[in-house]
Amino acid sequence: MPKRDDSYCAAGELDLTIRPLEPRDLPEMLNIELQGYSHPWSEGIFRDCFKPSYRLWGVCQGGSLVGYAVISYVLDEVHLLNLCIHPGCRGQGAGKLLLRYLLAEAARECMNQVILEVRLSNNVASKLYRNEGFEEIGRRPRYYPAASGREDARVMTLLLQP
Ligand SMILES: CC(C)(COP(=O)(O)OP(=O)(O)OC[C@H]1O[C@@H](n2cnc3c(N)ncnc32)[C@H](O)[C@@H]1OP(=O)(O)O)[C@@H](O)C(=O)NCCC(=O)NCCS
């Protein structure tokens, strides 16, 4: 895997592709996860998601994973559990591309609604979701661990079918 630095995803050089993830992708996923979150998922949590009722999509540049999304399907509802882009590749469209892809796939699979939680302080992700049509439907108090105590989650949904 090439070493990533600030020049790794230089503007105009992006050549992004999306593919399903497999357990062999776990080391690259964990590397991104550890750099992406103050309270990252463990390898065990990721492993538990490789089941038929989940979808794991990776966004790649060349042969390297630069981000992923983890989604669970329950009846007609999709729960977006994790969406993360490598810090060196953010702000260049990879997150939006991946989100749009997973929404299109969910619609193709006849799912009706997407639900997600996002930290109140996560303005970048909240803006991304709003721009893609998600609406806030409530809050979950003290949902996330935080540096000091707990942080509320914004709950957002998107209807997929007309
Ligand atoms: C949230 C995240 C997935 C976005 O991925 P990204 O590749 O950086 O986002 P994109 O470049 O595709 O930008 C998509 C939208 O996000 C918003 N955005 C991206 N970077 C932003 C910034 N620095 N400031 C404000 N908004 C920003 C914009 O709405 C942007 O759309 P626009 O370019 O049309 O204005 C990424 O920042 C990330 O991995 N964050 C850490 C993990 C995380 O918080 N995940 C969400 C958990 S709910």
The ligand as an SDF file (V2000), in Angstrom:
LIG
                    3D

 48 50  0  0  0  0  0  0  0  0999 V2000
  -17.8470   13.1330    6.8810 C   0  0  0  0  0  0  0  0  0  0  0  0
  -16.8730   12.6040    5.8250 C   0  0  0  0  0  0  0  0  0  0  0  0
  -17.2410   11.1550    5.5230 C   0  0  0  0  0  0  0  0  0  0  0  0
  -17.0450   13.4090    4.5540 C   0  0  0  0  0  0  0  0  0  0  0  0
  -16.2150   12.8510    3.5430 O   0  0  0  0  0  0  0  0  0  0  0  0
  -15.4210   13.7750    2.4970 P   0  0  0  0  0  0  0  0  0  0  0  0
  -14.8700   12.9120    1.4470 O   0  0  0  0  0  0  0  0  0  0  0  0
  -14.4740   14.6490    3.2270 O   0  0  0  0  0  0  0  0  0  0  0  0
  -16.6230   14.6660    1.9340 O   0  0  0  0  0  0  0  0  0  0  0  0
  -16.7690   15.2290    0.4610 P   0  0  0  0  0  0  0  0  0  0  0  0
  -15.4710   15.7930   -0.0070 O   0  0  0  0  0  0  0  0  0  0  0  0
  -17.4260   14.2190   -0.3980 O   0  0  0  0  0  0  0  0  0  0  0  0
  -17.7580   16.4340    0.7020 O   0  0  0  0  0  0  0  0  0  0  0  0
  -19.1250   16.1510    0.8440 C   0  0  0  0  0  0  0  0  0  0  0  0
  -19.8100   17.2700    1.5800 C   0  0  0  0  0  0  0  0  0  0  0  0
  -19.3660   17.2900    2.9260 O   0  0  0  0  0  0  0  0  0  0  0  0
  -19.3270   18.6380    3.3600 C   0  0  0  0  0  0  0  0  0  0  0  0
  -17.9300   18.9770    3.6600 N   0  0  0  0  0  0  0  0  0  0  0  0
  -16.8230   18.2830    3.2890 C   0  0  0  0  0  0  0  0  0  0  0  0
  -15.7300   18.8650    3.8120 N   0  0  0  0  0  0  0  0  0  0  0  0
  -16.1700   19.9350    4.5090 C   0  0  0  0  0  0  0  0  0  0  0  0
  -15.5400   20.9150    5.3070 C   0  0  0  0  0  0  0  0  0  0  0  0
  -14.2210   20.9130    5.4940 N   0  0  0  0  0  0  0  0  0  0  0  0
  -16.3140   21.8440    5.9130 N   0  0  0  0  0  0  0  0  0  0  0  0
  -17.6620   21.8430    5.7570 C   0  0  0  0  0  0  0  0  0  0  0  0
  -18.3120   20.9290    5.0140 N   0  0  0  0  0  0  0  0  0  0  0  0
  -17.5790   19.9890    4.3980 C   0  0  0  0  0  0  0  0  0  0  0  0
  -19.8670   19.4860    2.2150 C   0  0  0  0  0  0  0  0  0  0  0  0
  -21.2800   19.5470    2.3700 O   0  0  0  0  0  0  0  0  0  0  0  0
  -19.5040   18.6440    1.0350 C   0  0  0  0  0  0  0  0  0  0  0  0
  -20.3280   18.8770   -0.0600 O   0  0  0  0  0  0  0  0  0  0  0  0
  -19.9630   20.0360   -1.1190 P   0  0  0  0  0  0  0  0  0  0  0  0
  -18.5500   19.7940   -1.5330 O   0  0  0  0  0  0  0  0  0  0  0  0
  -20.9330   19.8380   -2.2160 O   0  0  0  0  0  0  0  0  0  0  0  0
  -20.1330   21.3120   -0.3620 O   0  0  0  0  0  0  0  0  0  0  0  0
  -15.4040   12.7260    6.2950 C   0  0  0  0  0  0  0  0  0  0  0  0
  -15.1680   14.0540    6.7050 O   0  0  0  0  0  0  0  0  0  0  0  0
  -15.0130   11.7900    7.4150 C   0  0  0  0  0  0  0  0  0  0  0  0
  -14.6300   10.6520    7.1690 O   0  0  0  0  0  0  0  0  0  0  0  0
  -15.0930   12.2560    8.6730 N   0  0  0  0  0  0  0  0  0  0  0  0
  -14.6850   11.4590    9.8310 C   0  0  0  0  0  0  0  0  0  0  0  0
  -15.6650   10.3460   10.0900 C   0  0  0  0  0  0  0  0  0  0  0  0
  -17.0550   10.8790   10.2730 C   0  0  0  0  0  0  0  0  0  0  0  0
  -17.2930   11.8520   10.9640 O   0  0  0  0  0  0  0  0  0  0  0  0
  -18.0230   10.1490    9.6720 N   0  0  0  0  0  0  0  0  0  0  0  0
  -19.4350   10.4660    9.7900 C   0  0  0  0  0  0  0  0  0  0  0  0
  -19.9890    9.7120   10.9500 C   0  0  0  0  0  0  0  0  0  0  0  0
  -21.7570    9.9760   11.1050 S   0  0  0  0  0  0  0  0  0  0  0  0
  1  2  1  0
  2  3  1  0
  2  4  1  0
  2 36  1  0
  4  5  1  0
  5  6  1  0
  6  7  2  0
  6  8  1  0
  6  9  1  0
  9 10  1  0
 10 11  2  0
 10 12  1  0
 10 13  1  0
 13 14  1  0
 14 15  1  0
 15 16  1  0
 15 30  1  0
 16 17  1  0
 17 18  1  0
 17 28  1  0
 18 19  1  0
 18 27  1  0
 19 20  2  0
 20 21  1  0
 21 22  1  0
 21 27  2  0
 22 23  1  0
 22 24  2  0
 24 25  1  0
 25 26  2  0
 26 27  1  0
 28 29  1  0
 28 30  1  0
 30 31  1  0
 31 32  1  0
 32 33  2  0
 32 34  1  0
 32 35  1  0
 36 37  1  0
 36 38  1  0
 38 39  2  0
 38 40  1  0
 40 41  1  0
 41 42  1  0
 42 43  1  0
 43 44  2  0
 43 45  1  0
 45 46  1  0
 46 47  1  0
 47 48  1  0
M  END
$$$$
